Amino acid sequence: MNKGDLVKNVATRLEVSKDFAGDVVGVVLDEIALSLCRDECLRIPGFGMFRNRRYTKRTTRNPQTGQPVEIAARLNPEWRSSPALKGKVCLANGYGELAHKWSRG
């Protein structure tokens, strides 16, 4: 599924035009991106959590030359699914329920 398919499905389920559904999907995705740009954690119960993972500055070696290389500190956006979503996906695909509620899947 791509963004166009998502817009089409939202329009069908909400019985609205594709233009309106496209605006809604676009605003939701923009808000997720803006919260990450503000370095905020976005939690959607029953779905998952978006947050930035921090990587510190470090020195490593170039494997071809052996020379030290500086890697700058950075943030990397990540998403983690909720246990409820993991359970739904497993059941929908015939894998049964998760063995433990605390299982990471």
Secondary structure, 3 states (H helix, E strand, C coil): CCHHHHHHHHHHHHCCCHHHHHHHHHHHHHHHHHHHHCCCCEEECCCEEEEEEEECCEEEECCCCCCEEEECCEEEEEEEECHHHHHHHHHHCCCCCCCCCCCCC
